[in-house]
Amino acid sequence: MAGYAYVSGHERYVFRDLKDLMAKATPLRSGDLLAGVAAGDDTERAAAQLALADVPLGVFLQEMVVPYETDEVTRLIIDSHDADAFKAVSHLTVGGFRDWLLSDHATTEALAKLVSGLTPEMVAAVSKIMRVQDLVMVAKKCRVVTKFRNTIGLESRMATRLQPNHPTDDAAGIAASIVDGLLYGNGDAVIGINPATDSIGQVTSLVQMLDGIISRYEIPTQSCILTHVTTTIEAINRGAPVDLVFQSIAGTEAANKSFGIDLKILKEGYEAGLSLKRGTVGDNVMYFETGQGSALSANAHHGVDQQTIEARAYAVARPFKPLLINTVVGFIGPEYLYDGRQIVRAGLEDHFCGKLLGLPMGCDICYTNHAEADQNDMDVLLTMLGVAGINFIMGIPGSDDVMLNYQTTSFHDALYVRRVLGLKPAPEFEAWLKAQEIFAAGEQVSLGPDVPRAFRRAIAAE
């Protein structure tokens, strides 16, 4: 390609190709500095953003940031592109697309029709020239609803993943965290455990434990053990009562290979999950997690900025119709997102891009203890994602995951954002909470000092 340029007065900025232009236009983050692809200063970044705004959307179907011939993710993106759906915006530049998204023409219905006509690179590009309020406002208009044993993503509702991790997978410790979370109205997205060991025996034991709890108390939710997809497939083959099939994914073929997966393996996991027919209101059986910087950490980023690679991971998820997809935004560390400001921006970008691509986005609003961030930064991101219509967030005892050693959102944080913004859990789960007297009539949750009577009697019976 001939490259791209921006001229301002006597200054001329030249970008060698679309990949370089996209990287230089990205708001500052440590991962792009580490990769050597970031703009040299704010002036060059602004020039790149202005040049990017003039790029026609059609260019992204002609110039690949990762080669088509050598990358199955690129082939998936291009081969599955819907030209008819794209017609509605095909005449626009990146800047014109931003203006259209912010206009009243971009209704919830119009955005839903556009999903299959957009590529990850298009939505990543437009996010780079948007303010934080733009990312929030457009994402708010996107509505992605998924179902398994309850309905997630409805307007004015926000679900939570109850994450009862334990450093030794101790059953009593896990159960205590589950009870604690349920009493704060957490767990409608999924009760999901990161196992301390990936052995098939331990994974099967945890699957059976969660199935027993959900079945015994007739909780309208789903469980997931966040183990490798091949381990879950083997558990299914051995008769384990698996609800959701989990896998971490990334935006290039090489990065996914570092996770031990490809599109064929993901399809095998998807079909295995579907074969069990365990959903009661729907059949969305996949749970994916992503994170900016994962491809760079595997040296599999092809010189592309980390936010664009992250958006490409959402294209990997789309064919498998996931119930949940979660950007673990600050988990990989400050080498990729240095401080609270970068984490907040990245979380809002990821949510925006995922929603535009038709995915049920959640966010692990988190940071590691060596990052220049704290819980105040997470409160800002939590509140803004709540306003933006996030499908789900994490719920951890006391915000501190004692197994993975990072800081995220607590059961109380979910209660805060639901109360402040008038949000409710999934409707089926809300009805169960009321039946158990965890939610009182007319209240979002009963906050008295006593455990609700009906649920206390059930626990005592154990």
TORLUMPA-709162 format. One record per residue (C-alpha): residue number from 1; chain; x, y, z. Coordinates in nm, 3 decimals, padded with zeros to 5 digits. Layout:
REM residues N
{NUM, A, {X, Y, Z}}
...
//
This chain:
REM residues 462
{1, A, {00.000, 00.000, 00.000}}
{2, A, {00.108, 00.361, -00.058}}
{3, A, {00.075, 00.457, 00.306}}
{4, A, {-00.111, 00.741, 00.476}}
{5, A, {-00.017, 01.098, 00.555}}
{6, A, {-00.141, 01.401, 00.746}}
{7, A, {-00.018, 01.754, 00.677}}
{8, A, {-00.049, 02.037, 00.932}}
{9, A, {00.116, 02.363, 00.836}}
{10, A, {00.480, 02.281, 00.767}}
{11, A, {00.459, 01.942, 00.940}}
{12, A, {00.394, 01.623, 00.743}}
{13, A, {00.332, 01.293, 00.921}}
{14, A, {00.363, 00.972, 00.719}}
{15, A, {00.234, 00.629, 00.825}}
{16, A, {00.366, 00.339, 00.622}}
{17, A, {00.047, 00.130, 00.615}}
{18, A, {-00.291, 00.080, 00.785}}
{19, A, {-00.136, -00.122, 01.066}}
{20, A, {00.107, 00.158, 01.147}}
{21, A, {-00.165, 00.422, 01.124}}
{22, A, {-00.396, 00.228, 01.359}}
{23, A, {-00.118, 00.180, 01.614}}
{24, A, {-00.009, 00.543, 01.609}}
{25, A, {-00.371, 00.659, 01.647}}
{26, A, {-00.430, 00.449, 01.961}}
{27, A, {-00.461, 00.637, 02.291}}
{28, A, {-00.143, 00.590, 02.495}}
{29, A, {-00.091, 00.253, 02.665}}
{30, A, {00.217, 00.080, 02.794}}
{31, A, {00.173, -00.236, 02.585}}
{32, A, {00.207, -00.046, 02.258}}
{33, A, {00.517, 00.128, 02.392}}
{34, A, {00.657, -00.213, 02.486}}
{35, A, {00.583, -00.342, 02.136}}
{36, A, {00.746, -00.037, 01.975}}
{37, A, {00.435, 00.053, 01.774}}
{38, A, {00.304, 00.357, 01.966}}
{39, A, {00.314, 00.717, 01.848}}
{40, A, {00.627, 00.904, 01.946}}
{41, A, {00.432, 01.180, 02.118}}
{42, A, {00.085, 01.329, 02.152}}
{43, A, {00.127, 01.541, 01.840}}
{44, A, {00.199, 01.238, 01.622}}
{45, A, {-00.090, 01.055, 01.787}}
{46, A, {-00.330, 01.339, 01.706}}
{47, A, {-00.203, 01.349, 01.346}}
{48, A, {-00.261, 00.975, 01.314}}
{49, A, {-00.613, 01.009, 01.452}}
{50, A, {-00.693, 01.283, 01.203}}
{51, A, {-00.553, 01.074, 00.917}}
{52, A, {-00.743, 00.767, 01.036}}
{53, A, {-01.069, 00.964, 01.042}}
{54, A, {-01.036, 01.015, 00.665}}
{55, A, {-00.988, 00.645, 00.582}}
{56, A, {-01.293, 00.493, 00.404}}
{57, A, {-01.441, 00.193, 00.584}}
{58, A, {-01.406, -00.012, 00.265}}
{59, A, {-01.027, 00.001, 00.299}}
{60, A, {-01.049, -00.242, 00.592}}
{61, A, {-01.183, -00.506, 00.354}}
{62, A, {-00.885, -00.458, 00.121}}
{63, A, {-00.584, -00.402, 00.348}}
{64, A, {-00.530, -00.663, 00.620}}
{65, A, {-00.341, -00.582, 00.940}}
{66, A, {-00.260, -00.955, 00.975}}
{67, A, {-00.207, -01.146, 00.646}}
{68, A, {-00.502, -01.342, 00.511}}
{69, A, {-00.281, -01.621, 00.378}}
{70, A, {-00.119, -01.704, 00.713}}
{71, A, {-00.386, -01.630, 00.973}}
{72, A, {-00.716, -01.817, 01.017}}
{73, A, {-00.865, -01.534, 01.222}}
{74, A, {-00.819, -01.293, 00.931}}
{75, A, {-00.973, -01.550, 00.697}}
{76, A, {-01.268, -01.588, 00.934}}
{77, A, {-01.318, -01.210, 00.944}}
{78, A, {-01.308, -01.163, 00.567}}
{79, A, {-01.488, -01.481, 00.461}}
{80, A, {-01.779, -01.423, 00.701}}
{81, A, {-01.824, -01.054, 00.619}}
{82, A, {-02.181, -00.966, 00.519}}
{83, A, {-02.162, -00.724, 00.225}}
{84, A, {-02.536, -00.657, 00.229}}
{85, A, {-02.535, -00.553, 00.596}}
{86, A, {-02.229, -00.334, 00.531}}
{87, A, {-02.409, -00.132, 00.260}}
{88, A, {-02.572, 00.092, 00.521}}
{89, A, {-02.234, 00.245, 00.614}}
{90, A, {-02.011, 00.146, 00.320}}
{91, A, {-01.996, 00.503, 00.191}}
{92, A, {-01.857, 00.639, 00.516}}
{93, A, {-01.506, 00.716, 00.636}}
{94, A, {-01.399, 00.626, 00.990}}
{95, A, {-01.482, 00.981, 01.097}}
{96, A, {-01.816, 00.970, 00.919}}
{97, A, {-01.891, 00.639, 01.088}}
{98, A, {-01.827, 00.801, 01.426}}
{99, A, {-02.068, 01.081, 01.342}}
{100, A, {-02.332, 00.830, 01.228}}
{101, A, {-02.294, 00.619, 01.544}}
{102, A, {-02.350, 00.927, 01.760}}
{103, A, {-02.653, 01.036, 01.559}}
{104, A, {-03.017, 00.942, 01.614}}
{105, A, {-03.002, 00.736, 01.295}}
{106, A, {-02.795, 00.474, 01.480}}
{107, A, {-03.084, 00.325, 01.676}}
{108, A, {-03.070, -00.003, 01.863}}
{109, A, {-03.245, -00.170, 01.571}}
{110, A, {-03.011, -00.018, 01.311}}
{111, A, {-02.704, -00.124, 01.507}}
{112, A, {-02.833, -00.481, 01.536}}
{113, A, {-02.878, -00.502, 01.157}}
{114, A, {-02.525, -00.372, 01.104}}
{115, A, {-02.344, -00.632, 01.320}}
{116, A, {-02.248, -00.884, 01.050}}
{117, A, {-02.134, -00.604, 00.817}}
{118, A, {-01.866, -00.474, 01.051}}
{119, A, {-01.513, -00.607, 01.094}}
{120, A, {-01.313, -00.582, 01.418}}
{121, A, {-01.068, -00.345, 01.251}}
{122, A, {-01.350, -00.106, 01.158}}
{123, A, {-01.484, -00.085, 01.513}}
{124, A, {-01.133, -00.065, 01.661}}
{125, A, {-01.053, 00.223, 01.426}}
{126, A, {-01.360, 00.426, 01.514}}
{127, A, {-01.305, 00.368, 01.887}}
{128, A, {-00.961, 00.529, 01.858}}
{129, A, {-01.112, 00.865, 01.758}}
{130, A, {-01.392, 00.860, 02.016}}
{131, A, {-01.407, 01.026, 02.355}}
{132, A, {-01.498, 00.825, 02.662}}
{133, A, {-01.853, 00.963, 02.658}}
{134, A, {-01.886, 00.858, 02.292}}
{135, A, {-01.790, 00.500, 02.381}}
{136, A, {-02.048, 00.496, 02.659}}
{137, A, {-02.330, 00.651, 02.459}}
{138, A, {-02.299, 00.423, 02.156}}
{139, A, {-02.254, 00.106, 02.362}}
{140, A, {-02.566, 00.201, 02.559}}
{141, A, {-02.767, 00.178, 02.236}}
{142, A, {-02.645, -00.178, 02.165}}
{143, A, {-02.851, -00.462, 02.310}}
{144, A, {-02.722, -00.821, 02.303}}
{145, A, {-02.945, -01.079, 02.474}}
{146, A, {-02.835, -01.437, 02.545}}
{147, A, {-02.999, -01.730, 02.724}}
{148, A, {-02.922, -02.059, 02.898}}
{149, A, {-03.114, -02.102, 03.227}}
{150, A, {-03.192, -01.733, 03.245}}
{151, A, {-03.196, -01.429, 03.019}}
{152, A, {-02.893, -01.199, 03.020}}
{153, A, {-02.856, -00.857, 02.855}}
{154, A, {-03.207, -00.718, 02.881}}
{155, A, {-03.245, -00.343, 02.921}}
{156, A, {-03.210, -00.208, 03.278}}
{157, A, {-03.057, -00.534, 03.397}}
{158, A, {-02.699, -00.629, 03.484}}
{159, A, {-02.583, -00.978, 03.572}}
{160, A, {-02.282, -01.093, 03.775}}
{161, A, {-02.045, -01.385, 03.766}}
{162, A, {-02.014, -01.529, 04.115}}
{163, A, {-01.644, -01.623, 04.134}}
{164, A, {-01.586, -01.842, 04.444}}
{165, A, {-01.221, -01.929, 04.375}}
{166, A, {-01.017, -02.108, 04.641}}
{167, A, {-00.636, -02.160, 04.640}}
{168, A, {-00.676, -02.535, 04.710}}
{169, A, {-01.021, -02.590, 04.553}}
{170, A, {-01.152, -02.661, 04.902}}
{171, A, {-01.521, -02.754, 04.874}}
{172, A, {-01.623, -02.588, 05.201}}
{173, A, {-01.445, -02.264, 05.113}}
{174, A, {-01.603, -02.257, 04.769}}
{175, A, {-01.949, -02.327, 04.910}}
{176, A, {-01.912, -02.049, 05.170}}
{177, A, {-01.830, -01.798, 04.896}}
{178, A, {-02.125, -01.916, 04.688}}
{179, A, {-02.369, -01.867, 04.976}}
{180, A, {-02.219, -01.525, 05.050}}
{181, A, {-02.256, -01.420, 04.687}}
{182, A, {-02.612, -01.546, 04.651}}
{183, A, {-02.715, -01.350, 04.959}}
{184, A, {-02.605, -01.031, 04.780}}
{185, A, {-02.792, -01.120, 04.462}}
{186, A, {-02.482, -01.234, 04.272}}
{187, A, {-02.450, -01.529, 04.035}}
{188, A, {-02.705, -01.485, 03.757}}
{189, A, {-02.446, -01.468, 03.476}}
{190, A, {-02.269, -01.780, 03.598}}
{191, A, {-02.119, -01.942, 03.904}}
{192, A, {-01.770, -01.982, 03.763}}
{193, A, {-01.461, -02.128, 03.927}}
{194, A, {-01.099, -02.089, 03.815}}
{195, A, {-00.967, -02.427, 03.932}}
{196, A, {-00.638, -02.448, 04.119}}
{197, A, {-00.552, -02.757, 03.915}}
{198, A, {-00.649, -02.848, 03.559}}
{199, A, {-00.674, -03.223, 03.619}}
{200, A, {-00.977, -03.395, 03.471}}
{201, A, {-01.062, -03.549, 03.807}}
{202, A, {-01.064, -03.217, 03.992}}
{203, A, {-01.254, -03.041, 03.715}}
{204, A, {-01.519, -03.314, 03.712}}
{205, A, {-01.550, -03.296, 04.092}}
{206, A, {-01.607, -02.919, 04.080}}
{207, A, {-01.860, -02.951, 03.796}}
{208, A, {-02.056, -03.206, 03.999}}
{209, A, {-02.043, -02.989, 04.311}}
{210, A, {-02.184, -02.685, 04.133}}
{211, A, {-02.447, -02.893, 03.957}}
{212, A, {-02.556, -03.030, 04.295}}
{213, A, {-02.597, -02.682, 04.444}}
{214, A, {-02.784, -02.542, 04.144}}
{215, A, {-03.011, -02.846, 04.123}}
{216, A, {-03.082, -02.877, 04.496}}
{217, A, {-03.187, -02.514, 04.536}}
{218, A, {-03.336, -02.485, 04.185}}
{219, A, {-03.127, -02.177, 04.108}}
{220, A, {-03.195, -02.043, 03.757}}
{221, A, {-02.831, -01.995, 03.667}}
{222, A, {-02.546, -02.187, 03.508}}
{223, A, {-02.208, -02.314, 03.619}}
{224, A, {-01.868, -02.315, 03.453}}
{225, A, {-01.521, -02.444, 03.541}}
{226, A, {-01.272, -02.220, 03.366}}
{227, A, {-01.044, -02.495, 03.244}}
{228, A, {-00.901, -02.559, 02.898}}
{229, A, {-01.163, -02.641, 02.637}}
{230, A, {-01.008, -02.982, 02.572}}
{231, A, {-01.037, -03.070, 02.941}}
{232, A, {-01.404, -02.973, 02.933}}
{233, A, {-01.461, -03.184, 02.621}}
{234, A, {-01.307, -03.483, 02.800}}
{235, A, {-01.524, -03.416, 03.108}}
{236, A, {-01.832, -03.414, 02.884}}
{237, A, {-01.719, -03.740, 02.724}}
{238, A, {-01.700, -03.890, 03.075}}
{239, A, {-02.055, -03.781, 03.154}}
{240, A, {-01.989, -03.468, 03.364}}
{241, A, {-02.291, -03.233, 03.393}}
{242, A, {-02.125, -02.938, 03.215}}
{243, A, {-02.330, -02.622, 03.158}}
{244, A, {-02.092, -02.378, 02.987}}
{245, A, {-01.776, -02.452, 02.789}}
{246, A, {-01.495, -02.205, 02.864}}
{247, A, {-01.186, -02.090, 02.677}}
{248, A, {-00.951, -01.792, 02.669}}
{249, A, {-00.917, -01.661, 02.315}}
{250, A, {-00.707, -01.403, 02.129}}
{251, A, {-00.710, -01.216, 01.800}}
{252, A, {-00.449, -01.401, 01.595}}
{253, A, {-00.398, -01.762, 01.495}}
{254, A, {-00.052, -01.764, 01.656}}
{255, A, {-00.182, -01.626, 01.987}}
{256, A, {-00.457, -01.886, 01.995}}
{257, A, {-00.198, -02.157, 01.927}}
{258, A, {-00.014, -02.037, 02.237}}
{259, A, {-00.335, -02.115, 02.426}}
{260, A, {-00.341, -02.460, 02.267}}
{261, A, {-00.647, -02.393, 02.052}}
{262, A, {-00.766, -02.316, 01.702}}
{263, A, {-01.108, -02.260, 01.546}}
{264, A, {-01.156, -02.633, 01.491}}
{265, A, {-01.105, -02.712, 01.860}}
{266, A, {-01.344, -02.432, 01.962}}
{267, A, {-01.606, -02.577, 01.728}}
{268, A, {-01.559, -02.918, 01.888}}
{269, A, {-01.614, -02.768, 02.233}}
{270, A, {-01.919, -02.576, 02.113}}
{271, A, {-02.078, -02.887, 01.964}}
{272, A, {-02.001, -03.089, 02.278}}
{273, A, {-02.173, -02.828, 02.494}}
{274, A, {-02.476, -02.815, 02.266}}
{275, A, {-02.507, -03.194, 02.268}}
{276, A, {-02.592, -03.199, 02.641}}
{277, A, {-02.903, -02.981, 02.595}}
{278, A, {-02.883, -02.856, 02.955}}
{279, A, {-03.021, -02.507, 02.892}}
{280, A, {-03.383, -02.447, 02.986}}
{281, A, {-03.456, -02.113, 02.814}}
{282, A, {-03.179, -02.105, 02.552}}
{283, A, {-02.873, -02.278, 02.410}}
{284, A, {-02.590, -02.025, 02.435}}
{285, A, {-02.327, -02.260, 02.581}}
{286, A, {-01.990, -02.083, 02.542}}
{287, A, {-01.802, -01.855, 02.782}}
{288, A, {-01.494, -01.674, 02.646}}
{289, A, {-01.238, -01.449, 02.813}}
{290, A, {-01.000, -01.206, 02.644}}
{291, A, {-00.755, -00.934, 02.743}}
{292, A, {-00.557, -00.655, 02.579}}
{293, A, {-00.193, -00.762, 02.566}}
{294, A, {-00.239, -01.139, 02.547}}
{295, A, {-00.112, -01.161, 02.187}}
{296, A, {00.185, -00.937, 02.264}}
{297, A, {00.277, -01.151, 02.568}}
{298, A, {00.284, -01.453, 02.333}}
{299, A, {00.489, -01.261, 02.071}}
{300, A, {00.198, -01.321, 01.835}}
{301, A, {00.074, -00.968, 01.765}}
{302, A, {00.225, -00.920, 01.415}}
{303, A, {00.317, -00.561, 01.502}}
{304, A, {-00.049, -00.466, 01.548}}
{305, A, {-00.157, -00.252, 01.843}}
{306, A, {-00.307, -00.445, 02.133}}
{307, A, {-00.653, -00.288, 02.118}}
{308, A, {-00.704, -00.383, 01.753}}
{309, A, {-00.587, -00.739, 01.827}}
{310, A, {-00.833, -00.750, 02.117}}
{311, A, {-01.121, -00.652, 01.887}}
{312, A, {-01.018, -00.933, 01.652}}
{313, A, {-01.066, -01.180, 01.938}}
{314, A, {-01.435, -01.089, 01.934}}
{315, A, {-01.452, -01.213, 01.574}}
{316, A, {-01.325, -01.548, 01.702}}
{317, A, {-01.613, -01.558, 01.951}}
{318, A, {-01.896, -01.460, 01.715}}
{319, A, {-01.952, -01.792, 01.532}}
{320, A, {-02.001, -01.975, 01.862}}
{321, A, {-02.286, -01.758, 01.993}}
{322, A, {-02.149, -01.726, 02.348}}
{323, A, {-02.365, -01.671, 02.653}}
{324, A, {-02.086, -01.456, 02.798}}
{325, A, {-01.765, -01.292, 02.681}}
{326, A, {-01.548, -01.121, 02.936}}
{327, A, {-01.261, -00.879, 02.885}}
{328, A, {-01.029, -00.927, 03.183}}
{329, A, {-00.914, -00.574, 03.139}}
{330, A, {-00.640, -00.511, 03.397}}
{331, A, {-00.540, -00.867, 03.479}}
{332, A, {-00.237, -00.913, 03.252}}
{333, A, {-00.051, -00.630, 03.426}}
{334, A, {00.098, -00.280, 03.398}}
{335, A, {00.330, -00.387, 03.115}}
{336, A, {00.019, -00.368, 02.896}}
{337, A, {-00.213, -00.125, 03.079}}
{338, A, {00.001, 00.083, 03.311}}
{339, A, {-00.239, 00.272, 03.535}}
{340, A, {-00.601, 00.340, 03.622}}
{341, A, {-00.645, 00.585, 03.336}}
{342, A, {-00.533, 00.328, 03.078}}
{343, A, {-00.742, 00.050, 03.235}}
{344, A, {-01.057, 00.263, 03.236}}
{345, A, {-01.012, 00.361, 02.872}}
{346, A, {-00.938, 00.002, 02.765}}
{347, A, {-01.241, -00.138, 02.946}}
{348, A, {-01.475, 00.108, 02.777}}
{349, A, {-01.314, 00.044, 02.436}}
{350, A, {-01.350, -00.332, 02.473}}
{351, A, {-01.714, -00.306, 02.577}}
{352, A, {-01.791, -00.069, 02.289}}
{353, A, {-01.617, -00.284, 02.026}}
{354, A, {-01.768, -00.608, 02.150}}
{355, A, {-02.120, -00.469, 02.159}}
{356, A, {-02.089, -00.322, 01.806}}
{357, A, {-01.982, -00.667, 01.688}}
{358, A, {-02.293, -00.821, 01.846}}
{359, A, {-02.137, -00.984, 02.152}}
{360, A, {-02.271, -01.012, 02.510}}
{361, A, {-01.986, -00.820, 02.672}}
{362, A, {-01.890, -00.838, 03.034}}
{363, A, {-01.583, -00.696, 03.205}}
{364, A, {-01.361, -00.812, 03.487}}
{365, A, {-01.302, -00.463, 03.627}}
{366, A, {-00.966, -00.538, 03.780}}
{367, A, {-00.600, -00.457, 03.840}}
{368, A, {-00.292, -00.631, 03.973}}
{369, A, {-00.123, -00.509, 04.288}}
{370, A, {00.184, -00.378, 04.101}}
{371, A, {-00.021, -00.156, 03.868}}
{372, A, {-00.057, 00.218, 03.923}}
{373, A, {-00.427, 00.178, 03.998}}
{374, A, {-00.657, 00.133, 04.295}}
{375, A, {-01.019, 00.059, 04.381}}
{376, A, {-01.120, 00.420, 04.316}}
{377, A, {-01.022, 00.374, 03.950}}
{378, A, {-01.228, 00.056, 03.941}}
{379, A, {-01.528, 00.241, 04.089}}
{380, A, {-01.508, 00.486, 03.798}}
{381, A, {-01.494, 00.208, 03.538}}
{382, A, {-01.768, 00.009, 03.714}}
{383, A, {-02.003, 00.305, 03.716}}
{384, A, {-01.935, 00.401, 03.355}}
{385, A, {-01.980, 00.043, 03.233}}
{386, A, {-02.305, 00.025, 03.426}}
{387, A, {-02.424, 00.338, 03.245}}
{388, A, {-02.302, 00.191, 02.914}}
{389, A, {-02.516, -00.121, 02.955}}
{390, A, {-02.260, -00.386, 03.047}}
{391, A, {-02.411, -00.736, 03.038}}
{392, A, {-02.226, -00.863, 03.346}}
{393, A, {-01.941, -00.801, 03.589}}
{394, A, {-01.751, -01.010, 03.846}}
{395, A, {-01.855, -01.072, 04.205}}
{396, A, {-01.573, -01.176, 04.442}}
{397, A, {-01.567, -01.192, 04.825}}
{398, A, {-01.417, -00.861, 04.939}}
{399, A, {-01.288, -00.771, 04.588}}
{400, A, {-00.974, -00.983, 04.649}}
{401, A, {-00.934, -01.308, 04.459}}
{402, A, {-00.725, -01.518, 04.698}}
{403, A, {-00.644, -01.777, 04.432}}
{404, A, {-00.552, -01.557, 04.134}}
{405, A, {-00.407, -01.275, 04.350}}
{406, A, {-00.564, -00.971, 04.188}}
{407, A, {-00.822, -00.708, 04.277}}
{408, A, {-01.163, -00.696, 04.113}}
{409, A, {-01.525, -00.610, 04.198}}
{410, A, {-01.698, -00.746, 04.508}}
{411, A, {-02.049, -00.868, 04.582}}
{412, A, {-02.107, -00.527, 04.739}}
{413, A, {-01.988, -00.344, 04.429}}
{414, A, {-02.255, -00.517, 04.220}}
{415, A, {-02.513, -00.415, 04.477}}
{416, A, {-02.387, -00.055, 04.460}}
{417, A, {-02.411, -00.018, 04.083}}
{418, A, {-02.751, -00.187, 04.068}}
{419, A, {-02.891, 00.049, 04.330}}
{420, A, {-02.735, 00.366, 04.194}}
{421, A, {-02.842, 00.299, 03.835}}
{422, A, {-03.169, 00.118, 03.903}}
{423, A, {-03.049, -00.209, 03.751}}
{424, A, {-03.183, -00.557, 03.827}}
{425, A, {-03.052, -00.912, 03.785}}
{426, A, {-03.172, -01.148, 03.513}}
{427, A, {-03.552, -01.180, 03.548}}
{428, A, {-03.558, -01.553, 03.627}}
{429, A, {-03.285, -01.507, 03.889}}
{430, A, {-03.462, -01.206, 04.037}}
{431, A, {-03.778, -01.414, 04.082}}
{432, A, {-03.575, -01.684, 04.260}}
{433, A, {-03.415, -01.425, 04.490}}
{434, A, {-03.761, -01.302, 04.588}}
{435, A, {-03.888, -01.654, 04.646}}
{436, A, {-03.592, -01.719, 04.879}}
{437, A, {-03.662, -01.387, 05.060}}
{438, A, {-03.315, -01.265, 04.966}}
{439, A, {-03.486, -00.987, 04.776}}
{440, A, {-03.770, -00.829, 04.971}}
{441, A, {-04.088, -00.707, 04.804}}
{442, A, {-04.023, -00.366, 04.652}}
{443, A, {-03.652, -00.382, 04.731}}
{444, A, {-03.352, -00.486, 04.524}}
{445, A, {-03.199, -00.676, 04.815}}
{446, A, {-03.272, -00.711, 05.184}}
{447, A, {-02.978, -00.568, 05.377}}
{448, A, {-03.074, -00.660, 05.731}}
{449, A, {-02.820, -00.831, 05.962}}
{450, A, {-02.996, -01.168, 05.940}}
{451, A, {-02.971, -01.424, 05.664}}
{452, A, {-03.315, -01.440, 05.492}}
{453, A, {-03.533, -01.693, 05.671}}
{454, A, {-03.612, -01.936, 05.392}}
{455, A, {-03.255, -01.960, 05.272}}
{456, A, {-03.126, -01.990, 05.631}}
{457, A, {-03.357, -02.287, 05.690}}
{458, A, {-03.232, -02.453, 05.373}}
{459, A, {-02.868, -02.407, 05.474}}
{460, A, {-02.937, -02.536, 05.825}}
{461, A, {-03.096, -02.848, 05.678}}
{462, A, {-02.759, -02.932, 05.522}}
//
